[in-house]
Amino acid sequence: MIFFLVCLLLVAKSAGDCSSSAPKRGVTDICKNCTELPEHLLDCEDVLDLSESNQTFIKQYGYGCSKMGGESYDEVEETFVVCKSLEDFTCYYDPNWRQPEDRSPEVRKRDRLFLSTFKKPCIHYKGHYFQTTLIFSLLLGFLGVDRFCLGWTGIGVGKMLTIGGLGIWWIIDIILLITGNLTPNDRSNWERLY
């Protein structure tokens, strides 16, 4: 029994911290490359929204979103994201893996940053619920509350001053909302109800 514990201690001690050098693959295979870790063991940044910026960044660095959101799955873009391993999890950092080239080499090495092996969808949520907006549109749409909720402040004021365009604008907005043509002004997607 003591022999078994001593052997286990020696194996654990020989594994050590593998964060700075390439692991010696052995029987235990304890040390993994950071890029091989599953997503729940990584601390990844949000997707990079470049829809209103210079589009050459995506071509030059290989990640970022040229368009955020979409009505259907096929319309939503996907992109790689910048990740690092969780603080308390040790893994082998490979400086030869795809790196976020927009960061300095010192920052990449210090923070152990790398581009993910998986892609994330180019969507973001800002607290807009379709069901809530529809109820606001049905009950208070003639005062422009639905437009204020979605961030269309100028149109909301116009709708409020004209009492929903004497009801016509109110009906049109309900139809636009139901058909998916009235969306949040900040291009965010509708929050999901679970």
N, C-alpha and C positions, 0 to 999 in steps of 0.2 A: 504494500500500500504506500509506504513512504517512497519507495523507488518510483512508483507511478506519479506521485505528487512532485517529486524532484524533476522528473522528465517533463511534466506539464509546465512547470515553472521555467525550465530552460527553453522550451519551445516558445512560450509567451515572451520571455526576455529577448530571445533572438529575433522575434518579429519586430519589437520596438516600434518607434515612430517612423512611418514610411512616408511622411509628408514631403520630404525634401529630396529623396533619391529613389531611383527605380527599384521596385520590389524584387526580391529574389523569390521567384515562384517555387514553392516547395509543396510539401504534402498538405500543409494547412491552408495555403492560398488565402491568407488573412488580408493582405494588402491589395486594394483594388485601385485602378486608375479612377480619378474623379469623374471622368466622362462616362464610366461604366455604371455609376451609381444610379439608382432609380430616382425619379423626379421628387419623391417625398423626402429624400435626404439631401436635396439641393436647395439653396437659397437663390432664387432666380429673380431678376428684375422684371418689371412690367414690360409689355411690348412697347417698342419705340414708335410713337406716332409721328410720321414724317409726311402726313397727307397735305399739310400746308407749308412744307419746307422744301428744301432743295432735294430733288429726287436722285441726284448723283450719289448721295451718301449710301443708298441701298446698293447701287451698282459697285461702288468702291469698297464697301466694308462687308457686304453680304448679309445684312440683316436690317430690319426695320419695316414698317408698314407704309405703303404708298396710299392705301385707302383703308379707313376704319369701318367696321360694321358691314352690314348687308342684310337683306330681307330673307335670303335662303342660305342654306349651307354652302351651295356652290359659289355664291357671291363673296363669301368671307375669305380673305387672304390668310395665309399662315406665314410665320417667320420664326427664325431662330432667336433665342434670347440669351443674354449674358447671365451666367450662373457662377456660383462658387459653392463649395461643400458647406454644410452646416458647421458652426463653430466647434462643436464637441465631437465631430466625426472626422477621423483621420483617413485620408486617402492620398494616393500618389498623384501629384500634380505634374502633368506632362506639358512642358512649355512648347512642344512641337505640335500640339493639337490646335485646331482653329482658334485663333485669339481675336478678341475685339480690338481691332487695329486702331480704333479711334482713341484708345487709352494709351498712356505712355507705358513702355516696357517695365518701368519700375513699379507702377501701380498694378499692372497685370500680375507681376510676380509677387508683390507684397500681398495683394488681396486674393491671389490664386484664381483669377478670372478666366473663364473660357466660354466659348459659344456652345450652347446645348446641342445634343445629338437629336433632340426632338423639336418639333415646331409647335408654337402656340398660336391660337387664332387671334387675328387682329380685331378684337372687340373690346370695348370697355363699358362698364355700367356706372351710371351716375345717380341712381335712385329713382328713375322714372318707371312707374308701373302702368301698364296698359289698362288694367282694370280700374284703377283709381282715376286715371285720366278720362276714361270712358264715362264713369259716373259723374265726374265734374262736368264733362261736356253735355251730358243729358240733363243734369239738374241746374247747372250754373253757366252753361255755355253761352247764354245770351248776354252775360256780363263779361265774357272773355276769360273766365277763370281757367279753362282748359289751355288756352294759349299762354297765359302767364305761367302755368305749371310746366309747360314744355320749353319755356325760355323765349318765346316769341312775344316779347314785351310790347313792341310797337304795334303789332297787329292786335294784341290783347286790348290796348288802350282804344284803338279804333273800333274794335268790336264792342267794347263797353260803352263808348260814347254814342254809338248808333243802335244800342240795345240789340246786338247780334244782327245788324243789318236788317232790322225789322223782322227778324226771324229767319230770313233767307240764309244769311251767313251762318247762323247757328245750325241749321239743317245740313248745309254743305260741309261744315266742319265735322259733324257727326259721321257723315258718309265718308269723308276723307280719312278720318280716324279708323273707321271699321275696315276700310279697304287697304290700310297700311300706307297711305300717302301723306299722312300727317304724323311726323316723327319729332323727337326732341331736337332742339336747335343745335345742341353741342355734338351732334352726330353719334351720341351714345345709343346703345341698344336698350331695349326694354328689360327691366329686371325680371327674373323668373320667380314664380311662386312655387314653393315646394309643398 
